[in-house]
Amino acid sequence: MERLIIVHWNKSTGPIPIIQYPPEGAYPSKDIFLKIWAQHDLNKEDALIKFEENDRNIISVIQEYEGE
């Protein structure tokens, strides 16, 4: 694993990055986050998805909380 990023998915404003480890480096673009969100939206039964674009491989795990 190269990097770990924790993101809060706000349904009205979009993705809000909270923290990443290691801390150096830029967060992925909002466009990448929205493509990942679309994958989760299309595959509601799967909490884990694999997203590939160019030379980037991303594993995303979604956790939904009550009331959100």
Secondary structure, 3 states (H helix, E strand, C coil): CCCEEEEEEECCCEEEEEEEECCCCCCCCHHHHHHHHHHHHHCCCCCEEEEEECCEEEEEECCCCCCC
